[in-house]
Amino acid sequence: MVFQGWRSALAMVCITSTTLCAQAPAAAKPKPPPDPSLALIQDQPGLPRVLLIGDSISMGYTLPVRELLAGQANVHRIPTNGAHTERGVADLSKWLGEGRWDVIHFNWGLHDLKRNEDDKHQIPITEYEANLRALVTQLKATGATLIWCATTPVPAGDLQPPRRDADVIAYNAAAARIMAENSIAIDDLYAFALPRLHEIQQPVNVHFTAAGYRALAGEVAQVIATALDARAKKP
């Protein structure tokens, strides 16, 4: 009787354990740590304020730009991936906030020209131009010195999602016309990156290596520093 009772108890333990295991929820995947480029910063009093607007490419050069301009400017960025111009139109007012900006370095393009399953652009170029004109109007109202950043090259290969460098050239040309009409300086990162693309960009990827982002940051910081210097010399 004792033996049979022991077997019954063991069976109950096994059944209970199996039930508990079956009912236990799967372990949640840990969330990736927040990108440090998106962290808010505290202004150092007395320094001009710079705002970076852009997608993941700009996220990649944000921290090195901030390091290069340390002691010269408070370098902020929008607290997210700026994505395409449609999102910019929806969120720019929130990103600009209530503070005063001295220089705004901005870009949209890689997400606009991305192609979907039907081989159509996420934001057709005509809509891109219209959105960009609206964004420029809003940015000019801040009184900041504006710098348009040309979209960086797309490498050859089977990219996912699909993008083509011919589209980058076309969208950059459309943006350049709008900037010329509004007397806005252009930071031509496309021209800077293209001849050294194999050295600074990841293979078959629109993103760059760590060294590549530092190279881009050097160009961005130099253009911003020049704009800040010119602004400081204005009467």
Buried (B, 14 or more C-beta within 10 A) or exposed (E): EEEEEEEEEEEEEEEEEEEEEEEEEEEEEEEEEEBEBEEEEEEEEEBBBBBBBBBBBBBBBBBBBBEBBEEBBBBBBBEBBBBBBBBBBEBBEEBBEEEEBBBBBBBBBBBBBBBEEEEEBBBEBEBBBBBBBBBBEBBBEBEBBBBBBBBBBBBEEEBEEBBBBEBBBBBBEBBBEBBEEBEBBBBBBBBBBBEEBEEBBEEEEBBBBEEBBBBBBBBBBBBBBBBBEEEEEEE
